[in-house]
Amino acid sequence: MPQYNPPLRDMQFVMHEVLNVVDQLKALPAHADIDADTINAVLEEGGKFAAEVLAPLNLSGDAEGCSLDKTTHEVSPPKGFKEAYAKYVEGGWPSLGCDPEFGGQGLPLVLNQAFYEMMNSANQAWTMYPGLSHGAYEALHAHGTPEQKATYLPKLTSGEWTGTMCLTEPHCGTDLGLLRSKAEPQADGTYKINGAKIFISAGEHDMVSNIVHLVLARLPDAPEGSKGISLFVVPKFLVNADGTLGKRNGIFCAGLEHKMGIHANSTCQMVLEDAVGTMVGQPNKGLAAMFVMMNAARLGVGNQSLGLTEVAYQNAAAYAKDRIQMRALSGPKSPDKAADSIIVHPDVRKMLLTARAYAEGGRAFSTYVAVTLDRALASDDADERKEAEDEVALLTPIIKAFITDNAWISTSHCMQVFGGHGFIHEWGMEQFVRDARINMIYEGTNTIQSLDLLGRKILGDNGAKLKKFGKKIAAFVEEEGTNEAMQEFINPLADIGDKVTKLTTEIGMKAFQNPDEVGAAAVDYLRVVGHMTFAYFWARMAKVALEKQASGDKFYTAKLCTARFYFAKLLPETASLIRTARAGLPSLMEMDEALF
């Protein structure tokens, strides 16, 4: 069975030594009392919950899956999941980053994100049950009426209830403008909603007494397309005026999706038959409210893949040190044994270091975005909030697409390290691969993220957001430009920064003539910008490690080795990506569709 050890030392390194998150958080009135000891204590306890409660259920949950009673429409998760959820609630974990007004602990989002990384490493399928509750909480916190907030937020905060988002329909995925679910206004101010939704994560289960569904639907007089979508809160059980639960609402699970991965999470086909709901936000403005939840989910999916990359690396590294096969090409390294451990082989090390570099780079990047989001949510300076919001908007599609792509690469490599054993369920590696693959599609495919980054976030404002982020990179390059020890990191960072600027300008000029050029270049372009971002954080981590390596702590030695690997073996991928991005549209579109 796979093992998991929470990477507390690396989390603390990123938070306290690289990003100095405590200083950033103390500048925010809501977090003025935060300190490193509090952060470390929460992370330690969170790591214990992930490793001791969730991880032992991952393999068995995948094998057992969920079961649906088609008579009652009730779904039962695998054995142990409900009990684990009770411990999660008992420990106060759902309220970690929630508003104290609704019973939350008011701790920073960056801490909640780190906790969720550990839970995703331990058991992604389980973590998805409470995971979307945070998105539902954020959407209602931002756009709900006072009555909706009073009814739902305390229960979501405590974990007594969970939340979902019901977007996708059988005939439409990303193109929500095509959705057909209807909402009929009633005399009492509520709405009766009819329709069908699919791929609804944790849409039905028995781990809580109520499930709060956020549902997109159309009013009778709604305009066509995405401008005619409204958002409604539709509970599984109606809530009485005194807060007690009333009768069963008309929303139920009609079937479970049989998926490639995350078997232990109930991905549901939901049917609404005169389901009673109340509107969230304004009529026909539902996407604006739902985007709060969707953006939270995109950061969450990146976090899921970060967790999988970490746990896959841990198990592959342990296996590679223990498994003996053949001899090193340069001669025996363990002459007292029948063969050498496979970690002596260069390509095995390449696979392991790829996963390690993507895990540690992703952790630094994700932590940076999380603390930036804390500033966007909690700063008392309007300009700072706006700047932080813009930066999070720019970086969110990179978090979602680049980290999930990297997890697919990394988990596949780690499975390969196991050889034939990698395909055997009991080792856990093939499950990590299956679970990782779905994250590239969840919450908008990675192509959609790429189009969002290049078309909307960069070309949409003539590169203003990208230039601001680029100035931070340029300032770091300038600061370290005369530091001889940093040249192996600074020179390639400066180079990729220049290349991104030139590539962006070139694609923008092409797109001005033909917008399809954005579609031809976007996926390659996002990966180039993702590498630029990782190179920036790897250079920052290398700087700290160089300064502290004289302490004799082998942690810094390993960090420098991994940084050098990233710059030598992974960043050069950008050369081919830039070339294919520049190749543009013609080779993609010249073939007549009848010839496919």
Disulfide bonds with the S-S distance in Angstrom:
none
